[in-house]
Amino acid sequence: HEGLTLEYSGPTLGLLHLTHWIKQITLAALMMNAFAPLGMAGDPAALPMAVVYFSGKLLVLGLLLAITETLTAKMRLFQMLDLMGFSFILAVTSLLFVAIGR
């Protein structure tokens, strides 16, 4: 997402950000309704309460996402060495399997 936004400015940059936010809210709504279907409206009279439930679930999910990203930002940087070492070991192992012929 960030690499694409470097080429745009003005209204087109705003539209790119808007589409990203719409995608995030759509994915969050799908996750929320799949794992916590509390407050889904079955009839038109329940729609105002469903909007309140949806807003609350979206707020909770947003807070959890913000906390998770804040806490794991540094951890991801330090885990990169483990990931690179593991991928190197897998690459060498696959080369050995190819060389042996199994």
PyMOL commands that set and color helices and strands:
alter all, ss='L'
color gray80, all
select helices_A, chain A and resi 2-5+11-35+44-100
alter helices_A, ss='H'
color red, helices_A
deselect
rebuild
show_as cartoon
